[in-house]
Amino acid sequence: MSVLHLLIVGLAAVAGGVVNALAGGGTLITFPMLTAIGIPVVAANITNTVALCPGYLGATFAQMKDLRGQSLRLWLLLPVGVLGGIGGGILLLHTDDQIFRKIVPYLIILAVVLMAAQDKVRAWLVRNTGKSGKVTLHDAWSIFPIIPAAIYGGYFGAGVSVIVIAALGVVIEDSLIRLNALKQALAFSINIAAATFFLFSGHIVWSAALVMAVGALAGGALGGRLAGRISPHMLRRIVIIIGSVVAMIYLIR
C-alpha cells in the first residue's frame, strides 16, 4: 500500500473511532474506505475487524464497573459470543469475493436500518427493562437470541451492538446502563474471537490494520473529549446518510 492509501485509511479510522465513541456505526466509514482504495471486499472486512479490536477493548474497560454482579451472565454469554464470532468468521472465509460483494450492500442497508432504529430500541428498553439487577438462571434464555447476533457480528459486524442489546433486553430484566455494559463485553468477545480466527487466514492487510488500529484509538479518545459538544443524534443521522449513499454505490456497481 502507498503512503497515500495508509493516510486515507488512517484518517478514516480516526473518524470511525470518533463516531463509535459518540454514536456508533464507525464500520460504515472504515470498511467502504478500505474497498475504495482497492482492497477486495472479504479482505477489507477481515482487516476492518482486526483493526477495530482495540476500540472494543477500550469500550469494555470503560464500563467495567457496570459489569459487577453480572459474572453469571458473563459465564453464560461470553462463550456464546466467542463461538458465534468464530462461526461468522468461518462463514465469511467460505464466501467467495464476488458473492460477498453482492451481499455487502444489503448488509450495509441492514446496518443503516439498525442505526436508525437505535433510539427506538433504547426507548423500548427503558420502558420494558426493570432495575432490580437480580441475576437468575432465567437469564440463560438470552443465549438463543445472542447466537444469531454473534454469528452476524463475526461475519460483518456493523450494527451488531444494536442487535445484541435488543436481544438482551428481550430476556433480561435490568437497568439500561448494566445491559449496555454487558453488550460491550459481548461485542468485544465476538470481535476478538473473529479477529483471532482471522489472524491465520492470509487475508489481513497488516499495514492498513496497524495504521487503522492506532487511528481508531486516537479517534476514540478524541470522541470521548468531544462528548457533550457534539450531538450523538445529529452524528448518527450523518452516519446513516453516509451508509445509505455507500449502499447505493455498491448496488449500482
C-alpha positions in Angstrom: 0.0 0.0 0.0 1.2 3.5 -0.8 1.7 6.2 1.8 -1.4 8.0 0.5 -3.5 4.9 0.9 -2.3 4.4 4.5 -3.0 8.1 5.2 -6.6 7.7 3.8 -7.4 4.6 5.9 -5.7 6.1 9.0 -7.9 9.2 8.8 -11.0 7.0 8.1 -10.1 5.1 11.3 -9.9 8.3 13.3 -13.3 9.3 12.0 -14.6 5.9 12.7 -13.2 5.9 16.3 -14.9 9.3 16.9 -18.2 8.1 15.5 -18.0 4.8 17.6 -17.3 6.8 20.8 -20.2 9.2 20.3 -22.9 7.4 18.3 -21.7 4.0 16.9 -21.5 2.9 13.2 -17.9 3.6 12.6 -17.6 0.5 10.4 -19.8 2.3 7.8 -16.9 4.7 7.4 -13.9 2.4 7.6 -15.0 -0.6 5.6 -16.0 1.3 2.4 -12.8 3.3 2.6 -10.8 0.0 2.5 -12.6 -1.2 -0.6 -12.3 2.3 -2.2 -8.5 2.0 -2.2 -8.7 -1.3 -4.0 -8.7 -4.0 -1.2 -11.0 -6.9 -2.1 -14.2 -6.9 0.0 -13.6 -10.0 2.0 -10.0 -8.9 2.9 -11.3 -5.4 3.6 -13.9 -6.8 6.0 -11.4 -9.0 7.8 -8.8 -6.2 8.0 -11.5 -3.9 9.4 -12.5 -6.5 12.1 -8.9 -6.9 13.3 -8.2 -3.1 13.2 -11.2 -2.3 15.4 -10.4 -4.7 18.2 -8.6 -2.1 20.4 -11.7 0.1 20.3 -13.9 -2.7 21.6 -11.4 -3.4 24.3 -11.3 0.2 25.4 -15.1 0.5 25.5 -15.4 -2.7 27.6 -12.8 -1.4 30.2 -14.6 1.9 30.3 -17.8 0.2 31.5 -16.2 -2.5 33.7 -17.7 -1.1 36.9 -21.2 -1.7 35.5 -20.4 -5.4 35.0 -20.1 -6.0 38.7 -22.6 -8.6 39.9 -23.1 -9.9 36.3 -20.5 -12.7 36.4 -23.1 -15.4 35.9 -24.3 -13.7 32.7 -20.7 -13.3 31.5 -20.1 -17.0 32.1 -23.2 -17.9 30.2 -22.9 -15.5 27.3 -19.2 -14.8 26.6 -18.6 -18.4 25.3 -21.7 -17.9 23.0 -20.2 -14.7 21.7 -16.8 -16.4 21.1 -18.3 -19.4 19.3 -20.7 -17.2 17.3 -17.8 -14.8 16.3 -15.8 -17.8 15.1 -18.8 -19.2 13.3 -19.4 -16.0 11.5 -15.7 -15.9 10.6 -15.9 -19.4 9.1 -18.9 -18.4 7.0 -17.0 -15.3 5.8 -13.9 -17.2 4.8 -16.1 -19.6 2.8 -17.9 -16.8 1.0 -16.5 -16.0 -2.5 -15.4 -12.4 -3.1 -17.9 -12.0 -5.9 -20.7 -13.3 -3.8 -19.8 -11.2 -0.8 -19.6 -8.1 -3.0 -23.3 -8.8 -3.9 -24.2 -9.3 -0.3 -22.4 -6.2 1.1 -25.0 -3.6 0.0 -27.7 -5.4 1.9 -25.5 -5.9 4.9 -24.9 -2.1 4.9 -28.6 -1.4 4.5 -29.3 -3.7 7.5 -26.7 -1.8 9.5 -28.2 1.6 8.4 -31.7 0.4 9.5 -30.3 -0.8 12.8 -28.6 2.6 13.3 -31.9 4.4 12.5 -33.8 2.2 15.0 -31.2 2.6 17.8 -33.0 5.3 19.6 -36.3 3.4 19.4 -34.6 0.3 20.7 -33.2 2.2 23.7 -36.5 3.8 24.4 -38.2 0.4 24.4 -35.5 -0.9 26.7 -36.1 1.9 29.1 -39.8 1.2 29.2 -39.6 -2.6 29.4 -36.5 -3.4 31.5 -36.5 -3.3 35.2 -33.9 -2.1 37.6 -33.7 -5.0 40.1 -30.3 -6.1 38.8 -31.0 -9.6 40.1 -29.2 -12.3 38.1 -31.0 -15.6 37.8 -30.8 -18.7 35.6 -33.8 -17.3 33.7 -31.1 -15.1 32.0 -29.8 -18.2 30.3 -32.7 -17.8 27.8 -30.8 -14.8 26.3 -28.3 -17.4 24.8 -30.8 -18.1 22.0 -31.2 -14.6 20.5 -27.4 -13.9 21.1 -26.4 -16.9 18.9 -27.5 -15.3 15.5 -26.3 -11.9 16.7 -22.8 -13.3 17.4 -22.7 -15.0 14.0 -23.7 -11.8 12.3 -21.0 -9.9 14.2 -18.3 -12.3 13.2 -19.5 -12.2 9.6 -19.8 -8.4 9.1 -20.2 -6.6 12.4 -21.8 -3.2 11.6 -24.8 -2.7 13.8 -24.1 -5.7 15.9 -24.2 -3.7 19.2 -27.9 -2.7 18.5 -28.8 -6.4 17.8 -27.0 -7.6 21.0 -28.6 -5.0 23.4 -32.1 -5.6 21.9 -31.6 -9.4 22.3 -30.5 -8.9 25.9 -33.5 -6.6 26.7 -36.0 -9.2 25.5 -35.0 -11.6 28.2 -33.0 -9.9 30.9 -34.6 -7.5 33.4 -32.0 -4.9 34.4 -31.1 -1.3 34.0 -30.1 0.0 30.6 -26.7 1.0 32.0 -25.9 -2.5 33.1 -27.3 -4.1 29.9 -25.1 -1.7 27.9 -22.0 -2.8 29.8 -22.9 -6.4 29.1 -23.4 -5.6 25.5 -20.0 -4.0 25.3 -18.4 -7.2 26.8 -20.3 -9.4 24.3 -19.4 -7.2 21.3 -15.8 -7.4 22.4 -15.9 -11.2 22.7 -17.5 -11.6 19.3 -15.0 -9.2 17.6 -11.9 -10.6 19.3 -12.9 -14.2 18.6 -13.4 -13.4 14.9 -10.2 -11.4 14.7 -8.2 -14.1 16.3 -9.6 -16.7 13.9 -8.7 -14.4 11.0 -5.1 -14.0 12.1 -4.0 -17.0 10.1 -6.4 -16.5 7.2 -3.9 -14.7 5.0 -6.5 -12.0 4.2 -5.3 -9.3 6.6 -3.7 -6.3 5.1 -1.4 -5.7 8.0 -0.1 -2.3 7.1 -3.6 -1.0 6.9 -4.8 -2.8 10.0 -2.0 -1.4 12.2 -2.5 2.2 11.0 -6.2 1.8 11.5 -5.8 0.4 15.0 -3.8 3.5 16.0 -6.3 5.8 14.3 -9.3 4.2 15.9 -7.7 4.5 19.4 -6.9 8.2 18.7 -10.4 8.7 17.4 -12.0 7.0 20.4 -10.0 9.3 22.7 -11.0 12.3 20.7 -14.6 11.3 20.7 -14.5 11.0 24.5 -13.3 14.6 24.8 -16.0 15.8 22.3 -18.8 14.1 24.2 -21.3 16.8 25.2 -20.1 19.1 22.5 -21.5 17.1 19.5 -25.0 15.8 19.3 -24.9 12.0 19.0 -28.3 12.2 17.3 -27.0 14.5 14.6 -23.9 12.4 14.1 -25.9 9.3 13.8 -28.0 10.9 11.1 -24.8 11.8 9.2 -23.6 8.2 9.5 -27.0 6.9 8.3 -26.8 9.2 5.3 -23.2 8.1 4.5 -24.2 4.4 4.9 -27.2 4.8 2.6 -25.1 6.5 -0.1 -22.4 3.8 0.2 -25.1 1.1 -0.1 -26.5 2.7 -3.2 -23.0 2.9 -4.8 -22.4 -0.8 -4.1 -25.8 -1.7 -5.6 -25.1 0.3 -8.7 -21.6 -1.1 -9.1 
